[in-house]
Amino acid sequence: MGGDGRAQRLILASASPRRLDLLGQVGVRPDAVDPAHVDEAPRKREKPEALARRLACDKALAVAGRHRGDFVLAADTVVALGNRVLGKPEDEREARAFLTLLSGRRHRVIGAICVADPLGGMHDRVVTTAVRFKRLSPVEMERYLASGEWRDKAGGYAIQGLAGAFVAWIGGSYSNVVGLPLFETWTLLEGLGWRHG
């Protein structure tokens, strides 16, 4: 309960089932899910970290306008190879190109979270996880592409799925690569005074 005796609602500004599952893993169950629809195209010369932060905050801001007096949690995940952003592949050809780029190399998964507090304040965190893929054989790549798991995934892969077998090393938050850095999300919400029921 808030200081005014009003229950503190938490709105998740994401349609991602992975983010909902991750929150449930630590006992957080949003009162509502209200996805934000924002243009996710990078701006000219925008660095991956800046892109992730901007998109998370744009999403939180868009949804907070519909839920005044509530906590709104938004997130964005960006996969980057150097300063190149590998978004969600549009088709199998692009997914193959992404996997070819990631094969045998280290890349960064940048997760940004943004929380709009009940008074309209905006609070964000950016978390970077380093991931190194093994060198993929043509057979492994084709099998993965045939699975369709690459669809709607930043960088064209899901670490919690079949591509988990490709990850030779990870440095940092695993949950961040899945879609939401849990430690930072929990710490931010608690620090802002949100209490789960």
FENQUI-V386001 format. One line per field, one symbol per residue. psi: psi as a letter, one per 40 degrees, with the letter a starting at -180 (. if undefined). A space follows every 10 residues. Layout:
psi: ???
//
This chain:
psi: iideehhhih hhfiehdddd dddddfehhi dihgiihihe hiihehiddd dddddddddd dddddeghei hhhiiihhhh hbehhgahhd iddddddddd ddheihihhh hhihhhieee ihhiihhhhh hhiihhiddd dddddddede hfhhefihde adedeehdih hahdddddeh hddddddddd deehhi.
//
